[in-house]
Amino acid sequence: MKKLAIAGLGLMLSAGLVSAALASEKAVTGTLEDSFCFVTMGAHGADHKKCAMGCAKKGIPVALVEKGTDKMYILLPAKNDTSLPKDVISKMEDEVTITGNEMTKGGITYLKVESVK
């Protein structure tokens, strides 16, 4: 009986971990920033657009800084082994709405990009 209770508890805990790892779809409005310049130097805005586009093209992670909260999402492509959509790169430093799946791991929040408006 004790072994059955322990097994049941293990299943409940593992089910909780699995559900916590699943992504939830959401739409987030904010500004697209290149994470290096934004985090290390505070660089952002229209004067920084060309640099931000260059950094994003070179593979520096793109961050979406949510309007009104300053919560930062690191953007991921919709599928493995692909790039971020061209709409993301061309709209660096602009306010956009990204729809996608949100995931958190290691204290970092990611948003898998499904659409950009």
C-alpha positions in Angstrom: 0.0 0.0 0.0 2.8 2.4 0.9 4.5 1.7 -2.5 1.3 2.5 -4.3 0.9 5.8 -2.5 4.5 6.7 -3.3 4.0 5.8 -7.0 0.8 7.9 -7.1 2.5 10.9 -5.6 5.3 10.5 -8.1 2.8 10.5 -11.0 1.1 13.5 -9.6 4.3 15.4 -9.3 5.6 14.4 -12.7 2.2 15.4 -14.3 2.6 18.8 -12.6 6.1 19.3 -14.0 5.0 18.3 -17.5 2.1 20.8 -17.5 4.4 23.5 -16.2 6.8 22.9 -19.1 4.0 23.2 -21.7 3.8 26.5 -23.6 0.8 28.8 -23.4 -0.2 30.9 -26.4 -0.5 34.6 -25.9 -0.2 38.0 -27.6 2.3 40.5 -26.3 2.6 44.1 -27.3 6.0 45.8 -26.9 9.1 47.1 -28.5 11.6 44.8 -30.3 15.2 45.3 -28.9 18.5 43.7 -29.6 19.3 42.2 -26.2 23.0 43.1 -26.1 22.8 46.8 -26.6 19.6 47.2 -24.6 20.8 45.3 -21.6 24.5 46.3 -21.6 24.2 50.0 -22.7 20.5 50.9 -22.5 20.6 51.7 -26.2 17.1 51.8 -27.8 14.8 54.0 -29.9 14.7 55.2 -33.5 18.4 56.3 -33.5 19.3 52.7 -32.6 17.2 50.9 -35.3 20.0 50.3 -37.8 22.3 48.9 -35.1 19.5 46.7 -33.7 18.7 45.3 -37.2 22.4 44.5 -37.7 22.7 42.8 -34.4 19.6 40.7 -35.0 20.8 39.7 -38.4 24.1 38.6 -36.8 22.2 36.3 -34.4 22.2 38.4 -31.2 19.0 37.4 -29.4 16.0 39.6 -30.0 14.0 40.7 -27.0 10.4 41.9 -26.9 10.0 44.4 -24.0 6.4 44.4 -23.0 4.6 47.8 -23.0 3.6 49.0 -19.6 5.4 46.3 -17.6 9.0 46.2 -19.0 8.8 42.4 -18.9 11.3 41.0 -21.4 10.7 38.0 -23.6 13.5 36.4 -25.7 12.1 35.6 -29.1 12.5 32.1 -30.6 11.6 31.1 -34.2 8.4 29.0 -34.7 10.4 25.9 -35.6 13.8 24.4 -34.9 16.6 25.2 -37.4 14.9 28.3 -38.7 15.5 32.1 -38.4 13.2 34.6 -36.8 10.6 36.0 -39.3 11.9 38.9 -41.5 9.1 41.0 -40.0 10.9 40.8 -36.7 14.2 42.0 -38.1 12.7 44.8 -40.1 10.6 46.1 -37.2 13.5 46.3 -34.6 12.9 49.3 -32.3 9.2 49.4 -33.4 6.2 48.6 -31.2 4.6 45.4 -32.4 2.3 42.7 -31.2 3.8 39.2 -31.2 1.5 36.2 -30.9 3.2 32.9 -29.9 3.8 30.3 -27.3 5.3 31.5 -24.0 7.7 29.3 -22.1 9.9 29.9 -19.0 13.1 28.0 -18.3 15.9 28.9 -15.9 14.2 32.2 -15.0 14.1 33.4 -18.6 10.9 33.9 -20.4 10.8 33.0 -24.1 8.1 33.7 -26.8 8.0 31.4 -29.8 7.0 33.7 -32.7 3.9 32.6 -34.6 2.9 36.1 -36.0 4.1 39.7 -35.9 1.7 42.7 -36.3 
